[in-house]
């Protein structure tokens, strides 16, 4: 009985510790799929090196686009979609 209870607690603890990492990895994958069509090779390399969350990377691409193209530029909307 105590062995089963210990195993259940260990599994629950493993799930509790692993869930945030799995969730972040899946979210990063989703954002990378949305950004894949709009990123060039330089952006892809920067994304692989990015340590923060994927949404902040997409937001930085959007802000960079707005700085170079102007606020509200239609060409920047693809980055806004990826960051949502």
C-alpha positions in Angstrom: 0.0 0.0 0.0 2.7 2.5 0.9 4.6 1.5 -2.2 1.6 2.4 -4.4 1.1 5.6 -2.6 4.7 6.5 -2.9 4.6 5.8 -6.6 1.5 7.9 -7.1 3.1 10.8 -5.2 6.3 10.5 -7.3 4.3 10.5 -10.6 2.3 13.6 -9.5 5.4 15.4 -8.5 7.0 14.6 -11.8 4.0 15.9 -13.6 3.9 19.0 -11.5 7.5 19.8 -12.2 7.5 18.8 -15.9 4.3 20.5 -16.9 5.6 24.1 -17.1 8.6 23.0 -19.2 6.4 21.0 -21.6 3.9 23.8 -21.8 6.6 26.3 -22.7 8.1 24.0 -25.2 4.8 23.5 -26.9 4.0 27.2 -26.9 7.5 27.9 -28.4 6.7 25.3 -31.1 3.4 27.0 -32.0 4.9 30.4 -32.3 7.8 29.1 -34.3 5.3 27.5 -36.7 3.5 30.8 -37.1 6.7 32.7 -37.6 8.3 30.2 -40.0 6.9 31.7 -43.1 7.9 35.3 -42.2 11.4 34.8 -40.7 14.6 34.8 -42.8 17.6 32.7 -41.9 19.1 35.4 -39.7 15.8 35.6 -37.7 15.7 31.8 -37.4 19.2 31.7 -36.0 18.3 34.5 -33.5 15.2 32.5 -32.5 17.3 29.4 -31.8 19.5 31.5 -29.5 16.6 33.3 -27.8 16.4 32.4 -24.1 13.1 34.2 -23.3 9.7 33.0 -24.3 8.7 32.8 -27.9 6.0 35.5 -27.7 8.5 38.1 -26.6 10.6 37.2 -29.6 7.7 37.6 -32.0 6.9 40.9 -30.2 10.5 42.1 -30.8 10.2 41.2 -34.5 6.9 43.2 -34.6 8.5 46.2 -32.9 11.6 46.0 -35.2 9.3 46.0 -38.2 7.3 49.0 -36.9 10.6 50.9 -36.4 11.7 50.3 -39.9 8.4 50.4 -41.8 6.4 52.8 -39.6 3.7 52.4 -37.1 0.6 50.5 -38.4 2.4 49.2 -41.5 0.5 46.4 -43.2 3.6 44.4 -43.7 4.1 44.2 -39.9 0.7 42.5 -39.3 2.1 39.1 -39.9 4.4 39.5 -36.9 1.5 40.7 -34.7 -0.5 37.5 -35.6 2.4 35.3 -34.5 2.8 37.1 -31.2 -0.9 36.5 -30.2 
